[in-house]
Amino acid sequence: MTVFRTRSPQALFLVLLLTWAARETDAQFVTTWMDIGEMHHGYSDIGAHNDAIMGQTGLNWPAILRGSNHYRAQAYWIGVKNWTDPSGQPWDYRVARNGLHVDGSSVFTPVETRLTARFEDTEVIVDGVPSFQYNQGTQLSPQHDKLAIVDDVDPDLPADRVIYQRYRSILGIDTERWVYAYANEQHDDYHIIRRRM
């Protein structure tokens, strides 16, 4: 094990500044959790999670147990040939990528995220206090908070819950993603993911 020691206040300040900057970058993206059934997973609004941001949290199965995460890595890459960027610079090849040591903040922009449910959320109250409360404006950490606030209720939904996300790359390509999940005990341990560009 390597231990970092310094007597220099400037080095300590630099380490703290870099740590703060990394947290500020993490906060600009939202992770929406599909949290019904036996499997839970968070979906980033830019297509994939940086492994440093998400850590080892995700693909929780069976989700009721602590430490049941099976998530390791995720990436999303789009490549094009003969592309000219907005400044007029030509590129023989250009790749927009996110995940696996890249945070995607310079190449992907979230456009829309919506969580739709077939049924209203069940409100659980214990001793007069709701079991889950979310305060708008609270910074949540994807490692600890499974944020899943239903935006719409649609009784005709083809699944019990659907996450819809649209994000844009620097290449000018929009990607749409739908994540479907079911609460049925025979079909609650998988998610169906569909993408369209």
N, C-alpha and C positions, 0 to 999 in steps of 0.2 A: 504494500500500500504506500502511495506517495503522499507525503504531507507537505502542504505549501506553507512556508513560514517566511515572514518578512518583517523587518523593523522599519521599513520605509512607509511613512504615511501616504506618500504619493502613489505607491503601488497598491496599497489597500484601497485608496480612493478610486483608482482606475478599475480595480476588480468590482467594487460596488457600483460604479457608474455603468460598466458593461452589463452587469446583472440587471440593473434597473432598466436599461435600454432594451434588453431582451424581453423583459416582462411587458414593456409598453408595446412592443411589436406583437406579442401574443394576444394582447387584449383587443386588437382591432378585428379579429375574426370571431364568429360565433359558432359554437358546436351545438347542434340540436340532437337530442338523444331520442332514439326509438326505444322506449322503455316499457313496452308491453310484452307479455309472454315470458318465456324462459331465457331468451337471449336479448341483451341490451347492447347497443352500440351507439357511439356519437358520430355524427356526420358533419364535417366542416363545411361552411358555406363557400369555400373555394375549392372543393373537390377532393382534397386529401389533407391529412394531418402531417405536420412536421413531427418526426419521432421525438424530438426534444420537447415539443409543446405537449403532445398527448401523453408522453411517457409510456408506461406499460398499462394504460387503462383503456379498456374497450373490448369488444367481443366477449362480454361477460356471459358465461353460461356454466352452470345454472346461475342466473343473475342474483338470486336471493342469497347466495353465499358470498361472504367476503373473500377477496383474493381469487375470484373465479374468472379473472381476465385472461384472454387468450390472444390479445392483440400484440403484434410485434412491429409491423411496418406497413406503410401504405404510400403509394405515389401515384401521381397523375401527370402524364407528359403528353404534349401535343407538338408535333414537328411538321414543318413545311419546307418546301424548296422554292428557290427563286422569289424571295419575299423582300419587299421594300418597306422599311419602317416609316413612321409618320414624319421623321426628319428628312426623309429622302435617301437614307443610306441603304444600298442594296445588300442583301444577304444571300449567299448560295444556299445555306441551311440555317434555320432558326428554330429553337426549341423553347417552349414555355413549359416549365416543370415545377412541381410542388411535391413536397414530401421527401423523406430520406435525406436528412441533413440540409434541406432547403425549405425556408418558411413560405415561399410563394408570394410574399407581400409585394414584390416588385413586378410580378408577372400575372397575377390573378386578382380580380376584383369581384366581390360578391354583388349580385344584382337583386336577387329575391330569394327568400326562404319562407316557407309556409308549412306548418304542421296541421294536417286535417285529420279528424277522427270521425268514425261512424257514430259514436255515442259521446255524450258529455262526459267529462272526467267525473269520477266519483269523489265527492268531498268527504274526507274522513275527519271527524272532530272527536278529540279526546279531552275530557274535562273542560269542554267549552272552547278549546283551542284547536284551530285547523292543523293537521299534521304536516302540511306543506304550505309555505307562504313564499312568494317571490316579490321582492321589492324592486320596482323599476329603477334602473340606474345602478344597481348593485353589480360590482365586478365579480363574476364567478370564475372559478378555476375549472377547466375541463378535467383535471385530475380528480377533483373531489365533488363536483356538483353536476348532476345529471339534469340539465335544463331541458324540459319538455313541456312547453306551454302551448296548449292547443289554440290555434288561430281560428279555425273554422270547424263546424260540425256539419257533415253531409251524410244523411242516412242511406244514400245510394252509393256510397264509396265501395269500390271493388275489394277493399281490404279493411281491416279494423282501424288501421292508421296508415297515413301516407305522408312522407316528407317530400316536398317539392323544393328543389333548389335550382337557381340559374346563376351562373358565374361567367365572367368574361376574361379572356386571356389578352395579353398585349398584342397577340397576333390578330385581334379583331374577331376571334371565334367565340361565340357563346355556346356554352354547354348547359343542357338541362338534365337534371337527374331526379328520378322518382325512386323512393325507397318504400316498399310495401311490407307490412307486417300484420300478423294475425294473433289474436288472443286465444284461439281455439286450441285446446290441449293437445290435439293431434298435429297441429301446424304452428306451434309457437316457438320453435327453436331455429328459425331461419328468417332471413330477410331477402326479398327479391329486389334487385337493383336494375333499373333501366336507365340508359343514358341516350341522349340525342344531341347532335351538334347542328 
